[in-house]
């Protein structure tokens, strides 16, 4: 099984989303040594925002593309290859201005391509990225999973919508929330997230044991 880990927090080693998502990826690999891990760090290697060369290049035959079109479409193709090769996808992001990071949004823009990851037919759009398990690891300073601020969470609804549009409907969310509320809140949030990670890893280990 191939695991794709996509991290996007600008906080580096201080990032809770990156830490928890990396922990999950490593434990899934440990649960089954045959698993392989591919990491795309969108901070160390940010994807270019889509521009006119990209928007025209993806609809231009490869042999007719300009050098710049070929470059930006090539970047998108590489990201798509990683996505299609993965059985499990882990997306890590901080909660920035009530949504995902802009670097992760660029990743979405590169993988959401008509004719590649979705297509329009007589019955409307159809997602072409199927059979994948997706984990969203979202860190936030406040509490947005419940309570008065639920309506301000545009990150999880957006990701569920766009992933579902592309065919990825098996989505599980791991929240690391309330980390802006003091040291005790951080400890509690990390403990809760880690417990969920451990439960996921244990379940995967059990599946591997049964299959063996």
C-alpha positions in Angstrom: 0.0 0.0 0.0 1.2 3.5 -0.8 0.7 6.4 1.6 0.8 10.0 0.4 1.4 12.6 3.1 0.7 16.2 2.2 1.8 18.8 4.7 1.1 22.5 4.4 1.6 24.3 7.7 4.0 27.3 7.6 4.9 26.7 11.3 7.5 24.1 10.5 8.5 21.9 13.5 6.0 23.8 15.7 3.1 22.7 13.5 0.6 20.5 15.3 -1.1 19.3 12.1 2.3 18.3 10.6 3.3 16.5 13.7 0.1 14.5 14.1 -0.2 13.7 10.4 3.4 12.5 10.3 2.8 10.4 13.3 -0.2 8.8 11.6 1.8 8.1 8.4 4.7 6.6 10.3 2.4 4.4 12.4 0.6 3.2 9.3 3.9 2.2 7.8 4.9 0.4 11.0 1.6 -1.4 11.0 2.4 -2.9 7.6 6.1 -2.9 6.6 5.1 -3.4 3.0 3.6 0.1 3.0 5.5 2.9 1.2 5.4 6.5 2.2 5.6 9.5 -0.2 5.8 13.0 1.4 4.9 16.2 -0.3 5.9 19.2 1.8 4.1 22.2 0.3 6.0 24.6 2.4 9.5 23.5 1.5 8.4 23.0 -2.1 5.3 25.1 -2.7 3.3 24.5 -5.9 2.9 27.5 -8.2 -0.5 29.1 -8.2 -2.4 28.4 -11.3 -1.9 31.1 -14.0 -2.7 31.7 -17.7 0.0 29.2 -18.8 -1.5 26.5 -16.7 -5.1 27.3 -17.6 -4.4 27.1 -21.3 -1.7 24.5 -21.1 -3.8 21.7 -19.7 -6.1 22.0 -22.7 -3.3 22.2 -25.2 -1.8 19.1 -26.8 1.6 18.2 -25.3 3.4 18.7 -28.5 1.9 22.2 -29.0 2.6 23.6 -25.5 5.1 26.4 -25.0 8.0 25.7 -22.7 6.3 27.5 -19.8 3.1 25.6 -20.4 5.0 22.3 -20.4 6.7 23.3 -17.2 3.5 24.1 -15.2 1.5 21.2 -16.6 4.4 18.9 -15.8 4.2 20.0 -12.1 0.5 19.2 -12.1 1.1 15.9 -13.7 3.7 14.9 -11.1 1.2 15.8 -8.3 -1.5 13.8 -10.0 0.8 10.8 -10.4 1.4 10.8 -6.6 -2.3 11.0 -5.9 -3.3 8.2 -8.3 -0.5 6.0 -6.9 -1.6 6.4 -3.3 -4.0 4.0 -1.5 -4.1 6.3 1.5 -3.9 10.1 1.5 -3.2 12.2 4.6 -3.8 15.9 4.2 -2.4 18.1 7.0 -3.3 21.8 7.4 -3.6 24.5 9.9 -6.9 26.4 10.3 -6.0 29.7 8.6 -8.6 32.4 8.5 -11.3 29.8 8.9 -10.1 27.6 6.0 -7.2 25.5 4.7 -3.8 26.9 4.0 -3.2 28.6 0.7 -0.5 26.1 -0.1 -2.9 23.2 0.3 -5.4 25.1 -1.9 -2.8 25.2 -4.6 -2.5 21.4 -4.3 -6.2 21.1 -4.7 -6.1 23.3 -7.8 -3.4 21.1 -9.4 -5.2 17.8 -8.7 -8.7 19.0 -9.7 -8.4 18.6 -13.5 -11.2 17.9 -15.9 -10.6 14.7 -17.8 -8.0 13.6 -15.2 -9.7 13.5 -11.8 -13.2 14.3 -12.8 -15.3 14.3 -16.0 -18.6 15.6 -17.1 -21.1 13.3 -18.7 -24.8 13.0 -19.5 -25.6 12.6 -15.8 -23.3 15.4 -14.6 -19.9 15.3 -13.0 -18.2 12.1 -12.1 -15.2 11.7 -9.8 -12.3 9.6 -11.3 -10.2 9.2 -8.1 -11.7 6.2 -6.5 -10.9 3.6 -3.9 -8.8 5.7 -1.6 -8.9 6.4 2.1 -8.3 10.0 3.1 -7.4 11.4 6.5 -7.6 15.2 7.1 -5.5 16.4 10.0 -6.7 19.9 11.0 -5.2 22.0 13.7 -7.0 25.1 15.0 -6.6 27.6 17.8 -10.2 27.4 18.7 -13.0 24.8 18.9 -14.9 24.5 15.6 -16.2 20.9 15.7 -19.0 21.9 18.1 -20.4 24.9 19.8 -21.1 28.4 18.6 -18.2 28.5 16.1 -19.1 25.5 14.0 -20.4 27.7 11.2 -17.0 29.3 10.9 -15.3 26.1 9.9 -15.0 26.3 6.1 -12.0 23.9 6.0 -13.6 20.5 6.6 -16.7 21.2 4.6 -14.6 22.5 1.7 -12.2 19.5 1.7 -15.0 17.0 2.0 -16.8 18.6 -0.9 -13.9 18.9 -3.3 -12.5 15.4 -2.4 -16.0 13.9 -2.9 -16.3 15.7 -6.2 -13.1 14.0 -7.3 -14.4 10.6 -6.1 -12.8 10.4 -2.7 -15.7 9.9 -0.3 -14.0 7.7 2.4 -12.8 10.7 4.5 -11.9 10.8 8.2 -11.1 13.9 10.1 -8.6 14.1 13.0 -8.8 17.5 14.7 -6.2 19.1 16.9 -8.3 21.9 18.2 -8.2 24.5 20.9 -4.4 24.8 20.7 -4.7 28.6 21.1 -6.2 28.2 24.5 -3.2 27.6 26.6 -0.7 24.8 27.5 -3.3 22.5 29.1 -5.5 22.8 26.1 -2.6 21.9 23.8 -1.8 18.9 25.9 -5.4 17.7 25.8 -5.8 18.3 22.1 -2.6 16.4 21.2 -3.6 13.6 23.5 -7.0 13.3 21.9 -5.6 13.4 18.4 -2.8 10.9 19.3 -5.4 8.5 20.7 -7.3 8.6 17.4 -4.1 8.1 15.5 -3.3 5.0 17.6 -6.8 3.6 17.1 -6.5 4.0 13.3 -3.0 2.4 13.3 -4.2 -0.5 15.5 -7.2 -1.1 13.2 -4.9 -1.2 10.2 -2.5 -3.6 12.0 -5.5 -5.9 12.7 -6.5 -5.9 9.1 -3.0 -6.8 8.0 -3.0 -9.7 10.6 -6.3 -11.0 9.3 -5.1 -10.8 5.7 -2.0 -12.7 6.6 
